Amino acid sequence: INPGNDPNFTIVAHNDQDFKAANRKVVVFDIPIYAFSEVEDNKLLHAANIMAQYLDNDEDGQVDNQMVWNRLKSENAALFMWKYEHQIRLDAQDLGNDETSLEWHINGQNGRFDAALEEVWHVLTSSGYSKEYPTIFGEQIGSSLCQAMDKARGGQFQSVPSSYPPTAWYTYDDQ
């Protein structure tokens, strides 16, 4: 993953009705990534690179799953990047400037994890895969994905438990 210096993407100003507080964006396969002025350009480009690799993993210049891509567009999927918590919006997936860690990739995946990998993936799963393949990747109880997560966590939890069962082999504490 290119740590924020990709020549294939262009940061442009925008006048889109949504995300007016953001001053610029990068568009990846018709999916916009908006950024507030305080977000570093190299981190915005890094997020674009991650999204491109998720959408076109074989790097042939075409999205790998046309149905998911069509769903993303019909759902108006977008990511926005912020620097300060008061900039967080609740109507789109967000990614913080300071939780984007280019160094994690350069330093052999040591140090603070690059949350851009997770947050960009959320855009594609929440607006794409979960809606296009609801019985498999749906975010509702009973989907194949939810059943696998319940098994990995050692049970079904509606909120993060204070401790997971000893049989859990996957735990996560982000509320």
Disulfide bonds with the S-S distance in Angstrom:
none
